[in-house]
Amino acid sequence: MSNAAPSTHSILEFMSFRLNRLCEMTKDSASGFYEREFGIGLRELRVLRFAGLEPGLTLTRLMELVLLEKTVTSKLVTALSRRGLLRREVGEADARQLNLYLTPAGEALVAQTYQRGDVLEKMFLSVLTEAEVKTLDRCIDKLTSALIAHQQGAQAAAD
């Protein structure tokens, strides 16, 4: 039997749950929008945007950025290549790796989606004042930095 006092919190009050819920709602809304407007889902679009941000990135690096597992990321890369939006090249330094690049069609699509994405972002944040947006940005940065430091500390302790 545990001596710990029972929690008075509901799952609905936990910050991690609330942030995850907001994130899922935002992703669902954005994905539906991009699918209707451009015929591409949010996951695919993120792959393209990161390929545009870091031309020549590897699958391993892409997985770190999009936070998806290898099989899902590989399938997305294959599908985008077949659609003519992404180009895969054997790595010059390491022939076992593939480097990813946007095609001209991929570049054009990413540019269009950024323009529309800016409008979505402004609409989403329009319920906040400018000061609230700045505070939110600072809080997200602070929480992210704290979690990274915690994870690095835990990893160092495990090693």
C-alpha positions as CSV (number, residue, x, y, z in Angstrom):
1,M,0.0,0.0,0.0
2,S,1.4,3.4,-0.9
3,N,1.7,6.2,1.6
4,A,1.6,8.8,-1.1
5,A,-1.3,11.3,-0.9
6,P,-3.8,10.9,-3.7
7,S,-3.5,13.5,-6.4
8,T,-6.2,16.1,-6.4
9,H,-5.5,16.8,-10.1
10,S,-7.6,15.6,-13.0
11,I,-5.8,14.6,-16.3
12,L,-7.5,17.6,-17.8
13,E,-5.4,19.9,-15.5
14,F,-2.0,18.5,-16.4
15,M,0.0,20.9,-18.6
16,S,1.4,18.1,-20.7
17,F,-2.1,16.8,-21.5
18,R,-3.4,20.3,-22.3
19,L,-0.4,21.1,-24.6
20,N,-0.8,17.7,-26.4
21,R,-4.5,18.3,-26.9
22,L,-3.9,21.7,-28.3
23,C,-1.1,20.4,-30.5
24,E,-3.3,17.5,-31.9
25,M,-6.2,19.9,-32.5
26,T,-3.9,22.3,-34.4
27,K,-2.3,19.5,-36.4
28,D,-5.7,18.1,-37.4
29,S,-7.0,21.4,-38.5
30,A,-3.8,22.3,-40.4
31,S,-3.6,18.9,-42.0
32,G,-7.2,19.1,-43.2
33,F,-6.5,22.6,-44.6
34,Y,-3.4,21.5,-46.5
35,E,-5.0,18.4,-47.9
36,R,-7.9,20.4,-49.2
37,E,-5.8,23.3,-50.6
38,F,-2.8,21.5,-51.8
39,G,-3.5,17.7,-51.8
40,I,-0.8,17.1,-49.2
41,G,-1.0,16.1,-45.5
42,L,0.8,17.9,-42.7
43,R,3.4,15.0,-42.2
44,E,4.3,15.1,-45.9
45,L,4.5,18.9,-45.8
46,R,6.8,18.8,-42.8
47,V,9.2,16.4,-44.6
48,L,9.2,18.8,-47.6
49,R,9.8,21.9,-45.5
50,F,12.7,20.3,-43.6
51,A,14.2,19.1,-46.9
52,G,14.0,22.7,-48.1
53,L,15.4,24.0,-44.9
54,E,18.4,21.6,-44.9
55,P,19.1,20.5,-48.5
56,G,20.9,17.2,-48.6
57,L,19.7,16.1,-45.2
58,T,19.8,12.4,-44.4
59,L,16.9,10.2,-43.4
60,T,18.3,10.0,-39.9
61,R,18.4,13.7,-39.6
62,L,14.9,14.0,-41.0
63,M,13.6,11.6,-38.4
64,E,15.1,13.8,-35.7
65,L,13.4,16.8,-37.1
66,V,9.9,15.5,-37.9
67,L,9.8,13.3,-34.7
68,L,8.5,10.2,-36.6
69,E,9.8,6.6,-36.6
70,K,11.9,5.3,-39.4
71,T,9.3,3.2,-41.2
72,V,6.8,6.1,-41.3
73,T,9.5,8.6,-42.4
74,S,10.7,6.2,-45.1
75,K,7.2,5.7,-46.5
76,L,6.7,9.5,-46.6
77,V,10.0,10.0,-48.4
78,T,9.1,7.3,-51.0
79,A,5.6,8.7,-51.6
80,L,7.0,12.3,-52.0
81,S,9.7,11.0,-54.4
82,R,7.1,9.2,-56.5
83,R,5.0,12.4,-56.7
84,G,8.1,14.3,-58.0
85,L,8.3,16.6,-55.0
86,L,11.5,15.1,-53.4
87,R,14.7,13.8,-54.9
88,R,16.9,11.1,-53.2
89,E,20.6,11.0,-54.0
90,V,23.2,8.5,-52.8
91,G,25.5,10.2,-50.4
92,E,28.9,11.2,-51.7
93,A,30.6,10.8,-48.3
94,D,28.7,7.6,-47.4
95,A,27.0,5.6,-50.1
96,R,24.9,3.9,-47.5
97,Q,23.0,7.1,-46.9
98,L,20.6,9.0,-49.0
99,N,20.5,12.8,-49.2
100,L,17.2,14.5,-49.7
101,Y,16.5,17.5,-51.9
102,L,13.4,19.3,-53.0
103,T,12.6,19.2,-56.7
104,P,11.5,22.4,-58.4
105,A,7.9,21.2,-58.0
106,G,8.6,20.6,-54.3
107,E,10.1,24.0,-53.9
108,A,7.1,25.7,-55.5
109,L,4.7,23.7,-53.3
110,V,6.6,24.6,-50.1
111,A,6.6,28.3,-51.0
112,Q,2.8,28.3,-51.6
113,T,2.2,26.4,-48.3
114,Y,4.3,28.9,-46.4
115,Q,2.3,31.8,-47.7
116,R,-1.0,30.1,-46.7
117,G,0.5,28.9,-43.4
118,D,1.3,32.4,-42.4
119,V,-2.4,33.3,-42.8
120,L,-3.3,30.2,-40.7
121,E,-0.8,31.1,-38.0
122,K,-2.1,34.7,-37.8
123,M,-5.7,33.5,-37.5
124,F,-4.8,30.9,-34.8
125,L,-2.9,33.5,-32.7
126,S,-5.4,36.3,-33.3
127,V,-7.1,35.5,-30.0
128,L,-4.0,36.6,-28.2
129,T,-2.5,40.1,-27.8
130,E,0.9,40.8,-29.1
131,A,2.3,40.7,-25.5
132,E,0.6,37.3,-24.9
133,V,2.2,35.9,-28.1
134,K,5.6,37.1,-26.9
135,T,5.0,35.6,-23.4
136,L,3.9,32.3,-25.0
137,D,7.0,32.2,-27.2
138,R,9.2,32.8,-24.1
139,C,7.4,30.2,-22.1
140,I,7.6,27.5,-24.8
141,D,11.4,28.3,-25.3
142,K,12.0,28.1,-21.5
143,L,10.1,24.8,-21.1
144,T,11.8,23.3,-24.1
145,S,15.2,24.2,-22.9
146,A,14.5,22.8,-19.4
147,L,13.3,19.5,-20.9
148,I,16.3,19.2,-23.1
149,A,18.6,19.9,-20.1
150,H,16.7,17.3,-18.1
151,Q,16.9,14.7,-20.8
152,Q,20.6,15.3,-21.3
153,G,21.2,15.1,-17.6
154,A,19.2,11.8,-17.4
155,Q,21.1,10.4,-20.4
156,A,24.5,11.4,-18.8
157,A,23.5,9.7,-15.6
158,A,22.5,6.5,-17.5
159,D,25.9,6.5,-19.4
